[in-house]
Amino acid sequence: MKQVVAIIKPYLAEKVLDGLKRAPLEAIHVREVKGYGRQKSYLDQYGENEYSMAFLPKVEIVLWVDDLRVDEIVRKIVEVARTGRMGDGKIFVTSVDSFATIMEMGEQES
């Protein structure tokens, strides 16, 4: 199993989630985050005003996906979230060695 973390522009989050609606996912988690990537140098161009150290609003979508479906899921996210402009976001894919469902663990102890 893999964990896919997509950090995207907020106004595209609903479109990405809609595009993943029928995807074979184990689970999904969404939250609002703030940060910056390579566009930090772009923000510095504003000098001493309020934007110079600004964190940009983003949405983080975390998905748990079967290994065989990762490429399909990543392609779908890129297809929907890519605008071609700086700050479109990032996608990280990591391996999940193990996981447990809390409810199932409680039943094992009974």
C-alpha positions as CSV (number, residue, x, y, z in Angstrom):
1,M,0.0,0.0,0.0
2,K,1.1,3.6,-0.7
3,Q,0.3,6.9,0.9
4,V,-0.2,9.7,-1.7
5,V,-0.1,13.3,-0.3
6,A,-1.2,16.0,-2.7
7,I,-0.8,19.6,-1.8
8,I,-2.8,21.8,-4.2
9,K,-4.4,25.1,-4.7
10,P,-7.6,25.5,-2.5
11,Y,-9.9,26.3,-5.4
12,L,-9.0,23.1,-7.1
13,A,-9.6,20.8,-4.1
14,E,-13.3,20.1,-4.9
15,K,-12.5,19.3,-8.5
16,V,-9.7,16.9,-7.5
17,L,-12.0,15.2,-4.9
18,D,-14.7,14.9,-7.5
19,G,-12.3,13.4,-9.9
20,L,-11.3,10.8,-7.3
21,K,-14.9,10.0,-6.3
22,R,-14.9,6.6,-8.1
23,A,-11.2,5.8,-7.6
24,P,-10.4,2.7,-5.6
25,L,-9.1,4.3,-2.4
26,E,-8.6,2.7,1.0
27,A,-9.1,6.0,2.8
28,I,-8.8,9.8,2.2
29,H,-8.0,12.7,4.5
30,V,-8.4,16.4,3.6
31,R,-7.2,19.5,5.5
32,E,-6.3,23.1,4.9
33,V,-2.6,24.0,5.2
34,K,-0.4,26.9,4.6
35,G,3.2,27.0,3.3
36,Y,5.4,27.9,0.4
37,G,7.7,26.1,-2.0
38,R,9.9,27.5,-4.8
39,Q,7.6,30.5,-5.1
40,K,9.2,31.8,-1.9
41,S,11.7,33.8,-4.0
42,Y,8.7,35.2,-5.9
43,L,7.2,36.4,-2.6
44,D,10.4,38.1,-1.6
45,Q,10.0,40.4,-4.6
46,Y,7.3,42.2,-2.7
47,G,10.0,43.5,-0.3
48,E,9.0,44.9,3.1
49,N,5.2,44.7,2.7
50,E,2.9,42.1,4.3
51,Y,3.4,39.6,1.5
52,S,7.2,39.2,2.0
53,M,6.9,36.4,4.5
54,A,3.5,35.1,3.6
55,F,2.5,31.5,3.7
56,L,0.1,30.6,0.9
57,P,-3.1,28.7,1.6
58,K,-3.2,25.2,0.2
59,V,-5.2,22.0,0.7
60,E,-3.6,18.8,1.6
61,I,-5.3,15.6,0.4
62,V,-3.9,12.4,1.8
63,L,-4.9,9.1,0.1
64,W,-4.1,5.5,0.9
65,V,-4.0,3.5,-2.3
66,D,-3.2,-0.1,-3.4
67,D,0.3,-0.2,-5.0
68,L,-1.1,-1.1,-8.4
69,R,-3.3,2.0,-8.6
70,V,-0.8,4.7,-7.5
71,D,0.1,5.8,-11.1
72,E,-3.5,6.1,-12.0
73,I,-4.4,8.2,-9.0
74,V,-1.3,10.5,-9.4
75,R,-2.2,11.0,-13.1
76,K,-5.8,11.9,-12.2
77,I,-4.6,14.5,-9.6
78,V,-2.2,16.1,-12.0
79,E,-4.8,16.2,-14.8
80,V,-7.2,18.1,-12.6
81,A,-4.9,20.3,-10.5
82,R,-2.3,21.4,-13.1
83,T,-2.8,25.0,-14.2
84,G,0.8,25.4,-15.6
85,R,1.5,28.2,-13.2
86,M,3.9,28.5,-10.3
87,G,2.5,27.1,-7.0
88,D,0.3,24.3,-8.6
89,G,1.5,22.1,-5.7
90,K,3.3,18.8,-5.0
91,I,2.5,15.1,-4.8
92,F,4.5,12.8,-2.5
93,V,4.2,9.0,-2.6
94,T,5.5,6.9,0.3
95,S,5.3,3.3,1.2
96,V,3.1,2.2,4.0
97,D,4.7,-0.8,5.8
98,S,1.7,-1.6,7.9
99,F,-1.5,-0.2,9.3
100,A,-4.3,-1.3,11.6
101,T,-8.0,-0.5,12.0
102,I,-8.7,0.5,15.6
103,M,-12.1,-1.2,15.6
104,E,-10.5,-4.5,14.4
105,M,-7.7,-4.2,17.0
106,G,-10.3,-3.9,19.8
107,E,-12.1,-7.0,18.6
108,Q,-8.8,-9.0,18.7
109,E,-8.3,-8.2,22.4
110,S,-11.8,-9.3,23.4
